[in-house]
Amino acid sequence: MKKICVSFYLLLVSTFSFAQWTNLNSGVNDFIYAVDFTDTLNGYVSCAFGKILKTNNAGNTWTTVSTGTSNFLFGIKFTSHSTGYAAGEYGTLLKTTNAGANWNQLTIATTKHLQSFCFIDSLTGFVVGQYGAIFKTIDGGVNWTDHSFSTSEYLWGGIHFPSADTGYVMGSGGMILRSIDAGNTWTALNSGFINHLTGSCFTSATTGYAVGDHGIILKTTNAGITWARMVSTTTAYILSVNFTDANTGYAFGDLWFPGTINNSYLQTTDAGLTWTKCNTGTNMIGTLYASTFLNDHTAYAVGQSGKIIKTTNLAVSVPEKELTNTISLYPNPATNKLNISLSGKAVKQTAVHIYDLQGKELMTSILDENQTTLNVEALQSGLYFVKITTEQGSETKKLVIE
């Protein structure tokens, strides 16, 4: 039988959007848990020990405002230029109506830790947190009604309403809750995983993403009925995810760029099918807990030790170094054997990983002499991903098994 050889020239993110980030001076060394902006100039972050920081010049300088509490504040959300909310430990719930100058304690019937917000409009919103806590207001925070879900799991956040009636909340133990009646009742969906889920984003009424520990990125295309695991290329904790359009998304967490002391993040340009690790270039390592995107080119991320970073060129493409080697996979489609060879200059080490569509690693091999043969007879017919990594970087390609 004639051998069919398909050669791939690996270009490491040569046309991939690769933003350049800068460090901002927050003036504090405390953990920063959440960030929100009301416009391109005015923004807020919530921190440990009851601190809220405010900027009115696009993050160039930050000032600490008095909140009247020392409890950690995990969530912050503004519904207008002047009105905002903050949530935290032991049922702490605050509101400002004068752009953060003053914060008043709201009454809520819980002492559970409150984690994050979602507001559908200026009056209707939700706050979620510990042990299934879900509270809803329809009058701008004057009253909060208890719509909690009976569970011992922690609803870390990731609350998102793609429409006024349909909402989702992510939690520990792989918990995903959905409401189809404007948050009055909630039903547990089967995510198929037990990972802690900490963030979510929906790009349409039916398409959404959830992220969490061990590098998990889940995607649904049928309004949460089923979830598939994407190939994230990391095992680190992912804490937040945002999409600027249907195809382009960003994920942040406990990530760093190999061979540097820089934070990194994940970016997809194909609706979550593949994710590339990108270097922030900030010369700092530390968990990034949250992020916010003002538009398709300006974003902020916040995290450990007072870290606030910013980019204004998300859409700028920076060519990366081209691999001089040619990777050959043959035959493709394959049946029993898959040959992988690396021509050109020898590299110190090349790792090959094969994943299924749910992101589960099925095979791994090391190329010691620029070539290897994998027995793929155990793989069922279908589509797979082959990730090839050298000291220069990595690339993921599709493989068909017949």
C-alpha positions in Angstrom: 0.0 0.0 0.0 1.3 3.4 -0.9 2.3 5.5 2.1 0.7 8.9 2.4 2.8 11.5 4.2 1.3 14.7 5.5 3.9 17.3 6.6 3.1 20.2 9.0 5.4 23.2 9.4 5.0 24.4 12.9 4.6 28.1 13.3 4.3 28.8 17.0 1.4 31.3 17.3 2.9 33.2 14.3 -0.4 34.9 13.6 -1.8 34.5 17.1 -3.1 37.5 19.1 -0.5 38.0 21.8 -1.2 41.0 24.0 1.4 43.0 25.9 0.6 43.7 29.5 1.9 46.2 32.0 2.0 46.2 35.8 0.0 48.8 37.6 0.8 50.1 41.1 -2.1 49.2 43.3 -0.4 50.5 46.4 -1.3 47.4 48.4 0.2 44.0 49.0 -3.0 42.3 49.8 -4.9 39.7 47.7 -7.1 41.3 45.1 -10.1 39.1 44.4 -12.3 41.0 41.9 -12.3 43.9 39.5 -15.0 45.9 37.7 -15.0 49.0 35.6 -17.9 51.4 34.9 -16.2 53.0 31.8 -12.6 53.2 30.4 -11.4 55.5 33.2 -13.3 54.4 36.4 -12.7 51.1 38.0 -12.7 49.2 41.3 -11.1 46.2 42.9 -12.1 44.3 46.1 -9.4 43.0 48.4 -8.6 41.2 51.6 -9.2 42.9 54.9 -12.2 44.9 53.7 -10.3 47.1 51.2 -11.7 48.5 48.1 -9.4 50.4 45.7 -10.6 52.9 43.1 -9.1 54.4 40.0 -10.4 57.3 37.9 -7.6 57.4 35.4 -7.6 54.0 33.8 -5.6 52.3 36.5 -2.6 54.6 36.5 -3.2 55.4 40.2 -5.4 53.7 42.8 -6.8 55.0 46.1 -8.2 53.1 49.0 -11.7 53.9 50.1 -13.2 53.2 53.5 -15.7 50.3 53.7 -16.3 50.0 57.4 -15.4 46.3 57.5 -12.2 44.3 57.8 -13.8 41.1 56.3 -12.3 39.9 53.0 -14.3 41.1 50.0 -14.5 38.5 47.3 -16.8 40.1 44.8 -17.5 43.6 43.4 -20.0 44.7 40.7 -21.3 48.1 39.5 -24.6 48.6 37.8 -24.0 52.2 36.9 -21.3 54.9 37.2 -22.4 55.6 40.8 -24.0 52.4 42.1 -22.0 49.3 43.1 -22.0 46.3 45.4 -19.3 44.3 47.2 -19.6 40.9 48.9 -17.4 38.9 51.2 -17.0 36.9 54.4 -19.7 36.1 56.9 -22.6 37.5 54.8 -20.9 40.9 54.2 -22.8 42.8 51.6 -22.1 46.5 50.8 -23.5 49.1 48.5 -22.4 52.5 47.3 -24.5 55.1 45.5 -21.9 57.7 45.1 -19.2 56.0 43.0 -17.5 54.3 45.9 -17.0 57.3 48.2 -19.1 55.7 50.9 -20.2 52.1 51.4 -23.2 51.0 53.5 -23.9 47.5 54.9 -27.0 45.8 53.4 -29.3 43.4 55.2 -29.1 39.8 54.1 -30.3 36.7 56.0 -27.1 34.8 56.0 -23.6 34.5 57.6 -22.3 32.4 54.7 -19.4 33.7 52.7 -20.6 35.5 49.6 -18.5 35.2 46.5 -19.7 37.0 43.4 -22.5 38.9 41.7 -24.5 39.0 38.5 -27.0 41.8 37.7 -29.6 41.5 34.9 -30.5 45.2 35.1 -30.0 48.0 37.6 -32.5 46.5 40.0 -32.4 42.8 39.5 -29.3 40.9 40.7 -27.9 37.8 42.4 -25.1 37.1 44.9 -23.9 33.5 45.4 -21.5 31.8 47.8 -20.8 29.2 50.4 -22.9 26.0 50.8 -25.2 26.7 47.9 -26.1 30.3 48.9 -28.1 32.2 46.2 -29.8 35.4 47.0 -31.8 37.6 44.7 -32.8 41.3 44.7 -35.4 43.0 42.5 -35.2 46.4 44.2 -31.5 47.3 43.9 -30.4 45.6 47.0 -33.0 46.9 49.5 -34.3 43.3 50.0 -32.7 40.0 49.2 -34.7 36.8 49.0 -33.2 33.4 49.6 -33.2 31.1 46.6 -30.4 28.9 47.8 -29.7 25.4 46.5 -29.5 22.6 49.1 -25.9 21.5 48.9 -22.7 21.4 50.8 -20.8 22.6 47.7 -19.3 26.1 47.5 -20.7 28.2 44.7 -17.4 29.9 43.8 -19.0 32.1 41.3 -19.1 31.9 37.6 -22.7 33.2 37.8 -23.9 34.2 34.4 -27.3 35.0 32.9 -27.2 34.9 29.1 -30.9 36.0 29.2 -33.3 37.5 31.8 -34.8 34.0 32.5 -31.8 31.6 32.1 -28.8 31.6 34.4 -26.0 29.4 35.5 -23.8 29.1 38.6 -20.6 27.1 38.9 -19.4 25.4 42.1 -17.1 22.8 43.7 -17.3 19.1 42.9 -18.2 19.8 39.3 -21.5 21.4 40.3 -23.4 23.4 37.6 -26.7 24.9 38.5 -29.2 26.3 36.0 -32.4 28.4 36.4 -34.9 28.9 33.6 -37.3 31.1 35.7 -35.2 34.2 36.4 -33.3 32.6 39.3 -36.3 31.6 41.4 -35.5 27.9 41.3 -32.3 26.1 40.4 -31.6 22.6 39.0 -28.3 20.7 39.1 -26.9 19.8 35.7 -24.6 16.9 35.0 -21.2 18.3 34.1 -19.6 14.9 34.0 -16.7 16.0 36.1 -15.8 16.5 39.8 -13.4 19.4 39.3 -14.0 22.6 41.3 -15.6 25.1 38.8 -14.8 28.7 39.5 -15.7 30.7 36.4 -18.0 30.8 33.4 -18.9 32.8 30.3 -21.7 32.4 27.8 -21.4 33.7 24.3 -25.0 32.9 23.3 -28.1 31.4 24.8 -26.8 27.9 24.1 -23.0 28.2 24.0 -21.0 28.6 27.2 -17.8 27.7 29.0 -16.8 26.8 32.5 -13.3 26.7 34.0 -11.7 25.3 37.2 -9.0 23.2 38.8 -6.6 20.9 37.0 -6.8 23.0 33.9 -10.4 22.1 33.1 -12.2 24.0 30.5 -15.7 22.8 29.7 -18.0 23.8 26.8 -21.7 23.4 26.2 -23.5 24.1 22.9 -26.9 23.0 24.1 -27.6 25.3 27.0 -25.9 23.1 29.6 -27.5 19.8 28.9 -24.1 18.3 28.0 -20.5 19.5 28.6 -17.3 18.5 26.7 -13.8 19.1 28.0 -11.6 21.2 25.8 -7.8 20.8 25.4 -6.4 23.5 27.7 -2.7 22.6 27.6 -2.4 23.1 31.3 -3.1 21.3 34.6 -3.1 24.6 36.6 -6.0 26.1 38.4 -8.1 28.3 36.0 -10.2 30.9 37.9 -11.8 33.1 35.3 -12.8 33.1 31.6 -14.0 35.9 29.3 -14.9 36.0 25.6 -14.8 39.1 23.5 -16.7 37.5 20.7 -18.0 34.1 19.8 -14.5 32.8 18.9 -12.0 34.7 21.0 -11.7 34.0 24.7 -9.2 34.4 27.6 -8.7 32.4 30.8 -6.7 33.4 33.9 -5.6 31.6 37.0 -2.5 30.1 38.6 -0.5 30.1 35.3 3.0 31.1 34.4 5.0 31.1 31.2 7.6 28.4 30.8 11.2 29.5 31.3 10.2 32.9 32.7 9.0 34.5 35.9 6.0 35.9 34.1 2.3 35.3 34.6 0.6 33.8 31.6 -3.0 33.3 30.4 -4.7 31.1 27.9 -6.2 32.4 24.6 -8.5 30.7 22.1 -9.4 32.0 18.7 -11.5 29.0 17.6 -14.4 29.0 20.0 -12.5 27.0 22.7 -11.4 24.1 20.5 -7.7 24.9 21.2 -6.0 27.2 23.8 -2.5 28.7 23.6 -0.5 29.8 26.6 0.4 33.5 26.3 3.1 35.4 28.1 2.1 38.6 30.0 5.7 39.8 30.1 5.0 41.3 33.6 8.1 39.8 35.2 5.9 38.7 38.2 4.5 35.3 39.3 1.3 35.1 41.3 -2.3 33.8 40.9 -4.6 36.0 38.9 -8.0 35.6 40.5 -10.2 37.7 38.2 -10.3 39.6 35.0 -12.5 42.1 33.2 -12.7 43.1 29.5 -13.8 46.6 28.6 -13.8 46.0 24.9 -11.9 43.8 22.4 -8.6 45.4 23.1 -8.6 46.6 26.8 -8.5 44.3 29.8 -7.4 44.1 33.4 -6.5 41.1 35.6 -6.0 41.1 39.4 -4.6 38.8 41.9 -2.1 37.8 44.5 0.0 40.4 46.4 -1.7 43.5 45.1 -1.2 42.5 41.5 -3.1 44.5 38.8 -2.1 44.2 35.2 -3.5 45.8 32.1 -3.4 45.5 28.3 -4.7 47.9 25.7 -3.7 45.9 22.6 -5.4 42.5 22.8 -5.9 42.5 19.1 -2.2 43.2 18.2 -0.5 40.2 16.5 3.1 39.6 17.5 5.0 37.0 15.4 6.7 34.3 17.4 9.8 32.3 16.5 9.3 29.8 13.6 10.4 26.3 14.1 12.9 25.3 11.5 11.9 21.6 11.7 9.2 19.8 9.8 6.9 17.5 11.7 5.6 14.6 9.6 2.6 12.5 10.8 1.7 9.6 8.6 -0.5 8.0 7.7 -3.3 10.5 8.5 -6.0 9.1 8.7 -4.3 6.3 10.6 -5.5 2.9 11.6 -2.9 0.9 13.6 0.3 2.8 13.5 1.1 6.5 13.5 4.6 7.6 12.5 5.9 10.9 13.8 9.2 12.3 12.6 11.0 15.5 13.1 13.4 16.5 10.3 16.0 19.2 10.3 18.2 20.2 13.3 18.0 17.8 16.2 16.2 19.0 19.3 16.9 18.0 22.9 13.5 16.6 23.5 10.2 16.4 21.7 7.1 15.2 23.6 4.0 13.9 21.9 0.6 13.7 23.6 -2.6 12.5 22.1 -6.0 13.7 23.5 -9.6 12.9 22.8 -12.2 15.6 22.2 -13.0 15.7 25.9 -9.3 16.6 26.6 -8.4 13.3 28.2 -4.8 12.3 27.5 -4.7 8.9 25.9 -1.1 8.5 24.9 2.3 10.1 25.4 5.7 9.5 23.9 9.1 11.1 23.8 11.1 11.5 20.6 14.7 10.6 21.4 16.0 10.4 17.9 13.7 12.8 16.1 11.2 10.1 15.3 8.8 7.7 16.9 6.1 5.2 16.0 2.9 5.0 18.1 0.6 2.1 18.2 -2.8 3.6 17.9 -4.7 0.4 17.4 -6.5 0.9 20.8 -8.0 4.2 19.6 -11.5 4.1 18.3 -12.5 5.7 15.0 -12.8 9.5 15.3 -11.0 12.8 15.7 -8.1 13.3 18.1 -5.6 16.0 18.9 -1.8 15.5 18.8 0.2 18.0 20.8 3.8 18.2 19.9 6.2 20.1 22.3 9.8 21.0 21.9 12.0 23.4 23.8 10.8 26.1 21.4 7.2 25.7 22.2 4.2 23.5 21.3 1.6 23.0 18.6 -1.6 21.0 18.5 -2.7 19.2 15.3 -5.7 17.1 14.4 -5.5 13.4 13.8 -8.1 11.1 12.3 -8.4 7.5 13.3 -10.2 5.2 10.8 
